Amino acid sequence: IDAICFNQADLDERGHQVQLIKHIYSDAVRVLVWLREEDEDSRLAMSTLKKWAEWSNAPDNMAEHERDSENMLKRCCSLRTFFFYRSWLSRAWTFQEITLASHG
């Protein structure tokens, strides 16, 4: 939203608005961050994160096929692509928004 609402070409306005962001996000009840359109890698990455969270609570429930190295390699590659090769990563404010919201 800030990329649309703030005049990015006006450095004074942008600087002023950036100072307000920490107050806006830290007081927010809920913050949604759009990371880009869903694709095959992002679906697999989110599924992997969910499965790993489940396994951390009950490691004995890890399915035998998930221990397969080829399947695990696909999952790890999807996470790498999702976190390191998507355009949202280059935008530092995304991290600021997420971090501030979690402390609000």
C-alpha positions as CSV (number, residue, x, y, z in Angstrom):
1,I,0.0,0.0,0.0
2,D,2.8,2.4,0.8
3,A,4.2,2.1,-2.7
4,I,0.8,3.3,-4.0
5,C,-0.1,5.8,-1.3
6,F,3.2,7.6,-0.9
7,N,4.7,9.8,-3.6
8,Q,7.8,7.7,-4.1
9,A,9.5,10.5,-6.1
10,D,9.1,13.1,-3.3
11,L,11.9,12.2,-0.9
12,D,10.6,14.6,1.8
13,E,7.1,13.0,1.8
14,R,8.5,9.5,1.6
15,G,10.8,10.1,4.5
16,H,8.0,11.6,6.6
17,Q,5.7,8.7,5.8
18,V,8.3,6.1,6.5
19,Q,8.6,7.5,10.0
20,L,4.9,6.8,10.5
21,I,5.1,3.2,9.4
22,K,6.5,1.9,12.6
23,H,3.5,3.4,14.5
24,I,0.9,2.1,12.0
25,Y,2.2,-1.4,11.9
26,S,3.0,-1.8,15.6
27,D,-0.5,-0.7,16.5
28,A,-2.2,-2.9,13.9
29,V,-4.4,-5.7,15.1
30,R,-3.7,-7.7,12.0
31,V,-1.3,-7.3,9.1
32,L,-1.5,-9.2,5.8
33,V,1.5,-9.3,3.6
34,W,1.0,-10.1,-0.1
35,L,4.1,-11.9,-1.3
36,R,3.1,-12.4,-5.0
37,E,0.8,-14.7,-7.0
38,E,0.8,-18.3,-6.0
39,D,2.7,-20.7,-8.1
40,E,3.8,-24.4,-7.8
41,D,6.9,-23.5,-5.8
42,S,5.0,-21.3,-3.3
43,R,2.4,-24.0,-2.8
44,L,5.0,-26.6,-2.1
45,A,7.0,-24.2,0.1
46,M,3.9,-23.4,2.2
47,S,3.0,-27.1,2.4
48,T,6.6,-27.8,3.5
49,L,6.5,-25.2,6.3
50,K,3.2,-26.6,7.5
51,K,4.4,-30.2,7.5
52,W,7.6,-29.2,9.3
53,A,5.6,-27.4,12.0
54,E,3.5,-30.6,12.4
55,W,6.6,-32.8,12.5
56,S,8.2,-30.6,15.2
57,N,5.2,-31.3,17.4
58,A,5.0,-35.0,16.6
59,P,8.1,-36.3,14.8
60,D,6.9,-39.9,14.9
61,N,4.1,-38.9,12.4
62,M,6.6,-38.1,9.7
63,A,5.4,-40.2,6.7
64,E,7.9,-42.6,5.2
65,H,7.6,-41.0,1.8
66,E,8.6,-37.7,3.3
67,R,11.9,-39.2,4.3
68,D,12.6,-39.9,0.6
69,S,15.6,-37.7,-0.4
70,E,14.1,-36.8,-3.9
71,N,10.9,-35.5,-2.3
72,M,12.8,-33.7,0.4
73,L,15.0,-32.1,-2.2
74,K,12.0,-30.8,-4.1
75,R,10.6,-29.3,-0.9
76,C,13.9,-27.6,0.0
77,C,14.3,-26.2,-3.5
78,S,10.8,-24.8,-3.3
79,L,11.7,-23.1,0.0
80,R,14.9,-21.7,-1.5
81,T,13.0,-20.3,-4.5
82,F,10.2,-18.9,-2.3
83,F,12.5,-17.1,0.2
84,F,15.4,-16.1,-2.0
85,Y,14.3,-15.7,-5.6
86,R,11.1,-13.8,-5.3
87,S,10.7,-10.0,-5.8
88,W,9.2,-9.4,-2.3
89,L,12.5,-10.3,-0.7
90,S,14.2,-7.2,-2.3
91,R,11.7,-4.9,-0.5
92,A,13.1,-4.2,3.0
93,W,9.8,-2.7,4.2
94,T,8.2,-6.1,3.9
95,F,10.4,-7.3,6.8
96,Q,9.8,-4.1,8.8
97,E,6.0,-4.5,8.4
98,I,6.0,-8.2,9.4
99,T,8.4,-7.6,12.4
100,L,6.6,-4.5,13.7
101,A,3.2,-6.2,13.4
102,S,4.3,-9.2,15.4
103,H,5.3,-6.9,18.3
104,G,2.2,-4.9,18.3
